């Protein structure tokens, strides 16, 4: 299974990294629109240029002038960013000129041995082109003049970036027949303990210190004839005074793990329930089209009565309304409670994720749905769903031919999705519906 390339934007503070990120993401972002409740965090975005898809990651400024724990952690996490990214965009400020801190950043980037493209930002006027010369001294090749503010030079920059990607299809691993499950979540929610319990041995270091899982670890196990590959990851950190910059980097491992997976087992802390970080992780998995299982861990620590599970489910569904399709399993990695159910549930969700529907049956359901609930209309013109066909799996994707796509209200599209789930299941998987205009 091939990995989507990751491109990290790096540089010292105040050179316009976030502005460049927003400019690229704003032009080429590939996120499912119209999904209420999805937390859209601008630290990362799925992007596409010249038919090549990649993940774009914004990072905190690398400041070598500061001392103390904050600077130390930032530089440590910068190393993680460089290790995980496939291409680095090194942003410098033409108007400020070449500063010693730029040279220090360049030296660190050079040691990464990763492809580096220098983006000479803030070339807001042609007269500033003559200032590019001094940046050749970085020894990282020809700088690309850009203006993130005005959108100039972005295409040339992305052409250079994409040129460093491996050829499409080249370097792919052999077809992996296993079901790849990314175990993701915030630090200290019990991901590694859960993985260790599933594989029956201490493969990951488990401690009470958040973030002790240093690298993603793949472990393949066999259960009832199925090959299951578990991808254990470092979690997305909470925000705090020190961790705010760290979060820019630690998210990279989770993105890559999700991209490599068939489905995500998102571990929530039963003592805290859903946080903004949890929403971010689930939102990325949803937008990436992955199967999703929600695991409420530390269930042994929760005081319970006969209504506790229902109350928790209601709260989770409210907080994560955009993944109503995701099954919820209440577990304890410490005591083993219900953990044995996870693999069976994962196999079921993986099959639902790859489910293909016969065209004739699909159109029967679409016709019946229109009879049960009349399609919306505008000024006497009513939506007609003429025909539907399934165009793909993982996630199940459908193309609906309609008389006028503009007549499809979001609420009716959600109704159609719910009808498909009612008849065919699609448990644990997002559904993609696309519209195409056709006379009829």
C-alpha positions in Angstrom: 0.0 0.0 0.0 1.6 3.3 -1.1 1.9 6.3 1.2 0.6 9.7 0.2 3.7 12.0 0.2 3.9 14.4 3.2 5.2 17.9 2.5 6.2 20.0 5.6 6.6 23.8 5.5 9.5 24.8 7.8 11.5 27.9 8.6 12.2 30.4 11.3 9.3 32.4 12.8 7.5 35.2 10.9 8.6 34.3 7.4 5.0 33.5 6.2 4.8 29.8 6.6 1.2 29.8 7.6 0.3 32.2 4.9 1.9 30.0 2.3 0.1 26.9 3.8 -3.2 28.7 3.6 -2.5 29.8 0.0 -1.7 26.3 -1.2 -4.6 24.7 0.8 -7.0 27.3 -0.3 -6.3 26.6 -3.9 -6.0 22.9 -4.0 -7.5 21.6 -0.8 -9.3 18.2 -1.2 -11.7 18.1 1.8 -15.2 16.9 1.8 -17.3 20.1 1.9 -20.7 20.6 3.5 -20.0 18.2 6.4 -21.2 20.0 9.6 -19.3 19.2 12.8 -16.0 18.3 11.2 -13.2 20.1 13.0 -11.0 21.7 10.3 -7.6 22.3 11.8 -5.3 24.4 9.6 -2.2 22.5 10.7 -2.6 20.1 7.8 -4.6 19.7 4.6 -4.9 17.1 1.8 -3.7 18.9 -1.3 -3.3 18.1 -5.0 -1.1 19.5 -7.7 -0.8 18.2 -11.3 -2.8 15.1 -10.4 -0.5 14.3 -7.5 -2.1 14.1 -4.0 -0.1 14.9 -0.9 -0.5 15.9 2.7 0.6 19.5 3.5 1.7 20.2 7.1 2.3 23.6 8.6 4.9 23.8 11.4 5.9 26.1 14.2 8.9 28.5 13.8 12.3 27.0 14.4 14.0 29.6 16.7 17.6 28.8 17.7 18.0 32.1 19.6 15.8 30.9 22.5 16.9 28.7 25.3 15.0 26.5 27.7 12.6 23.6 27.5 10.4 25.2 24.9 13.2 25.7 22.4 14.5 22.2 23.1 11.2 20.6 22.6 10.6 22.6 19.4 13.9 21.5 17.9 13.3 17.9 18.9 9.9 17.9 17.2 11.4 19.6 14.2 13.6 16.6 13.8 10.4 14.4 13.9 8.9 16.6 11.2 12.0 16.1 9.0 12.1 12.4 9.6 8.4 11.9 8.7 8.1 14.3 5.7 9.0 13.4 2.2 9.8 16.9 0.9 10.6 20.1 2.9 9.6 23.6 1.8 12.0 25.9 3.5 10.5 29.4 3.7 12.7 32.5 3.9 11.7 36.2 3.9 13.1 38.2 1.0 12.2 41.5 2.5 14.1 40.7 5.8 17.0 39.3 3.9 19.2 36.3 4.8 19.5 36.1 8.6 21.9 33.9 10.7 18.9 32.0 12.0 18.0 31.1 8.3 21.5 29.6 8.0 21.0 27.6 11.2 17.7 26.2 10.0 19.3 25.3 6.7 22.1 23.4 8.4 19.6 21.3 10.4 17.5 20.7 7.2 20.6 19.7 5.3 21.3 17.0 7.8 17.9 15.4 7.2 19.0 14.4 3.7 15.5 15.1 2.5 14.6 17.0 -0.7 14.4 20.7 0.1 12.8 23.4 -1.9 13.6 27.0 -0.9 10.5 29.3 -1.1 11.7 32.9 -1.1 8.5 34.5 0.2 7.2 38.1 0.3 8.4 38.9 -3.3 5.4 41.2 -3.5 6.9 43.4 -6.1 9.1 42.6 -9.2 11.8 44.9 -7.8 12.4 42.5 -5.0 13.6 39.8 -7.4 17.1 41.2 -7.2 17.2 40.3 -3.5 17.1 36.6 -4.2 20.8 36.3 -4.9 21.9 36.2 -1.2 19.8 33.1 -0.6 22.0 31.0 -2.9 24.5 31.1 0.0 22.3 28.6 1.9 23.6 26.0 -0.5 20.1 24.5 -1.1 19.8 25.3 -4.7 17.8 27.9 -6.6 15.2 29.7 -4.5 11.7 30.0 -5.9 10.3 33.5 -5.6 6.8 33.5 -4.2 4.3 35.9 -2.7 2.0 33.9 -0.4 -0.1 37.1 0.2 -0.7 37.7 -3.5 -0.5 34.1 -4.8 2.4 34.7 -7.1 4.8 31.9 -7.9 2.8 29.2 -6.1 2.5 27.0 -9.2 6.3 27.1 -9.9 6.9 26.2 -6.3 4.6 23.2 -6.4 6.1 22.1 -9.7 9.4 21.9 -7.9 7.9 20.1 -4.9 6.0 17.5 -6.9 9.2 16.8 -9.0 10.7 15.2 -5.8 7.8 12.7 -5.4 8.4 9.2 -6.5 6.8 8.2 -9.8 3.2 7.3 -9.4 3.0 3.6 -8.7 6.7 3.3 -8.3 8.1 2.0 -5.0 4.7 0.6 -3.9 4.9 -2.3 -1.5 3.6 -5.6 -2.7 -0.2 -5.9 -2.4 -0.9 -6.3 1.3 -3.8 -8.7 1.9 -4.0 -7.9 5.6 -6.5 -5.5 7.1 -4.5 -2.5 8.2 -5.8 -0.9 11.5 -4.3 2.4 12.7 -4.7 2.6 16.5 -4.8 6.4 16.9 -5.7 8.9 19.6 -4.3 11.4 22.1 -1.3 10.5 24.2 -2.0 8.4 27.4 -5.4 7.2 26.3 -4.0 3.6 26.3 -3.2 2.9 22.6 0.0 1.0 23.3 -1.5 -1.0 26.2 -4.3 -2.0 23.8 -2.0 -3.1 21.1 0.2 -5.0 23.5 -2.9 -6.8 24.8 -4.0 -7.7 21.2 -0.6 -9.1 20.2 0.0 -10.7 23.6 3.5 -9.2 24.2 5.1 -6.0 25.3 6.1 -4.6 21.8 5.7 -1.0 22.8 7.0 0.8 25.9 4.0 1.6 28.1 4.2 4.3 30.8 2.1 7.1 32.2 4.2 9.7 30.4 2.3 11.0 27.3 4.0 10.4 24.0 6.3 7.6 25.0 5.6 5.7 21.8 8.4 7.1 19.7 7.6 5.7 16.3 4.8 4.0 14.5 5.1 0.3 14.9 3.5 -2.3 12.6 2.6 -5.7 14.0 0.8 -8.4 11.9 -1.3 -10.9 13.8 -3.6 -13.7 12.5 -7.0 -14.3 14.0 -9.5 -16.8 12.6 -7.8 -16.9 9.2 -7.6 -13.1 8.9 -4.3 -11.2 8.8 -4.5 -8.0 10.8 -1.8 -5.4 10.7 -1.9 -3.1 13.8 -0.3 0.3 13.3 0.5 1.7 16.8 1.2 5.5 16.7 2.3 8.4 18.8 -0.7 10.4 19.7 -1.6 14.0 19.1 -0.6 16.0 22.1 -2.8 18.3 24.2 -2.2 22.0 23.8 -0.3 23.7 26.6 2.3 26.4 26.9 5.0 24.1 25.8 3.1 21.6 23.7 1.5 24.2 21.4 4.4 24.1 19.0 5.0 20.4 19.6 1.5 19.7 18.3 2.4 21.0 14.8 4.8 18.1 14.5 3.4 15.2 16.5 0.3 15.2 14.3 2.4 14.0 11.3 2.8 10.4 12.5 -1.0 10.2 13.0 -1.7 11.5 9.5 0.7 9.0 7.9 -0.7 6.1 10.0 -4.3 7.0 9.0 -3.3 7.4 5.3 -1.7 3.9 5.4 -4.7 2.2 7.1 -7.9 0.6 5.9 -9.6 1.6 9.1 -8.9 3.6 12.3 -9.5 2.4 15.8 -9.8 5.8 17.6 -9.1 5.4 21.3 -11.0 7.8 23.5 -10.4 8.2 27.3 -13.5 7.1 29.1 -12.7 9.5 32.0 -12.6 12.5 29.7 -14.7 11.6 26.7 -14.4 13.7 23.6 -11.8 16.6 23.3 -10.9 18.9 20.4 -7.9 16.7 19.7 -10.2 13.7 19.4 -12.5 15.6 17.0 -9.4 16.5 14.9 -8.3 12.9 14.6 -11.7 11.5 13.8 -12.4 14.3 11.3 -9.2 13.6 9.4 -10.0 9.8 9.3 -13.5 10.7 8.1 -12.3 13.0 5.4 -9.7 10.5 4.3 -12.5 8.0 3.7 -11.3 5.4 6.3 -13.4 3.0 8.2 -13.8 4.1 11.9 -14.3 2.4 15.2 -14.6 4.4 18.4 -13.0 2.8 21.4 -13.9 4.2 24.8 -11.0 3.0 26.9 -10.5 3.0 30.7 -14.1 1.8 31.2 -12.9 0.1 34.4 -12.4 3.6 35.9 -15.9 4.9 35.2 -18.5 4.7 37.8 -21.5 3.0 36.2 -25.2 2.3 36.5 -27.6 0.7 34.1 -27.9 3.9 32.1 -24.2 4.9 31.9 -23.4 3.3 28.4 -26.5 5.0 26.9 -25.6 8.3 28.4 -22.0 8.1 27.1 -23.1 7.0 23.7 -25.5 10.0 23.5 -22.7 12.4 24.5 -20.2 10.9 21.9 -22.8 11.0 19.1 -23.5 14.6 19.9 -19.8 15.6 20.0 -18.9 13.5 16.9 -22.1 14.0 14.9 -20.4 13.7 11.6 -19.5 10.0 12.2 -22.9 8.6 13.3 -22.0 5.5 11.3 -19.0 4.6 13.5 -19.6 1.8 16.0 -18.7 2.4 19.7 -17.0 -0.2 21.8 -16.5 0.3 25.6 -13.2 -1.4 26.6 -10.5 -1.6 29.2 -7.0 -2.3 28.0 -6.0 -2.7 31.6 -8.5 -5.5 32.5 -9.1 -6.8 29.0 -12.8 -6.0 29.1 -14.4 -6.4 25.6 -11.1 -6.1 23.9 -11.6 -9.5 22.3 -14.5 -8.0 20.4 -12.3 -5.5 18.6 -10.9 -7.8 15.9 -14.2 -9.3 15.0 -15.7 -5.8 14.7 -12.7 -4.6 12.7 -13.1 -7.4 10.2 -16.8 -6.6 9.9 -16.1 -2.9 9.3 -13.4 -3.7 6.8 -15.9 -5.8 4.8 -18.4 -3.0 5.0 -15.7 -0.5 3.8 -15.1 -2.7 0.7 -18.8 -3.5 0.1 -20.0 -3.3 -3.5 -23.7 -3.1 -4.4 -25.3 -4.4 -7.6 -26.4 -1.5 -9.8 -30.0 -2.8 -10.2 -30.5 -3.1 -6.5 -29.0 0.3 -5.9 -31.4 2.0 -8.3 -34.3 0.1 -6.7 -33.4 1.7 -3.4 -32.9 5.2 -5.0 -36.3 5.0 -6.6 -38.0 3.8 -3.4 -36.3 6.6 -1.5 -37.7 9.2 -3.9 -41.2 7.8 -3.5 -41.0 7.8 0.3 -39.7 11.4 0.5 -40.2 13.7 -2.4 -37.0 15.3 -3.7 -36.6 19.1 -3.2 -37.7 21.6 -5.8 -37.0 25.3 -6.5 -39.3 27.6 -8.5 -41.3 24.6 -9.9 -38.2 22.7 -10.9 -37.9 19.4 -8.9 -34.8 17.3 -8.4 -34.9 14.0 -10.3 -32.4 11.2 -9.5 -32.3 9.5 -12.9 -29.7 6.8 -12.2 -27.0 5.8 -9.8 -23.9 3.6 -10.0 -21.2 2.6 -7.5 -17.8 4.0 -8.7 -15.5 2.6 -6.0 -15.0 1.1 -2.6 -12.8 1.9 0.5 -14.9 4.1 1.0 -18.0 3.1 -0.9 -18.5 5.8 -3.6 -21.5 6.5 -5.7 -22.2 8.7 -8.7 -25.8 9.9 -9.0 -27.0 11.3 -12.4 -29.5 14.1 -11.7 -31.4 16.7 -13.8 -29.9 19.6 -11.8 -27.2 19.2 -9.1 -28.0 22.6 -7.7 -31.4 21.3 -6.5 -29.8 18.7 -4.2 -30.1 20.1 -0.7 -27.7 18.9 1.9 -30.5 17.4 4.0 -31.8 15.4 1.1 -28.4 14.1 0.3 -28.0 13.0 3.9 -31.4 11.3 3.6 -30.2 9.4 0.5 -27.1 8.3 2.5 -29.2 7.2 5.4 -31.4 5.1 3.0 -28.3 3.4 1.6 -27.2 2.6 5.1 -30.7 1.3 6.1 -30.7 -1.1 3.2 -27.1 -2.1 2.8 -25.4 -1.4 6.2 -22.1 0.4 5.5 -21.4 0.2 9.2 -18.3 2.1 10.2 -17.5 3.6 6.8 -18.2 7.0 5.3 -20.1 7.1 2.0 -19.2 9.4 -0.8 -22.0 10.7 -3.0 -21.2 12.7 -6.2 -23.6 14.3 -8.6 -23.5 14.7 -12.3 -26.0 16.6 -14.5 -27.8 14.6 -17.1 -30.9 15.3 -19.2 -33.8 13.0 -18.7 
